[in-house]
């Protein structure tokens, strides 16, 4: 987890200083680490938070670079992945519940993005499919409060 934090801090510093290509490289490294360690971290909530944060950082970077389609891809992919993990009975229960909790943040983030970029079709399925995702989660044995 510490290595992921260090990569993310460095990427944030680069982002703030306008060194966007360097920031992208570090954000991608952080994302790769978060993915590789996703089901191995001791704290499932930290694992999910790292994955979500990595996707959000890349989405913000691509939005700043004027590439909203790439931003939308990162937002959609992390939300979709969390929904799948939450509904997957093979996932450890702690990871399922962490994914479910964080999926509300990914959904809100995607909605806020859609308000700014209504033309991004990659995320329209998210809004129209939200009830389908809820039903999939419930039928997979995950309760939604």
Secondary structure, 3 states (H helix, E strand, C coil): CHHHHHHHHHHHHHHHCCCHHHHHHHHHHHHHHHHHCCCCCCCHHHHHHHHHHHHHHHHHHHHHCCCHHHHHHHHHHHHHHHHHHHHCCCCCHHHHHHHHHHHHHHHHHHHHHHHHCCCCHHHHHHHHHHHHHHHHHHHCCCCCC
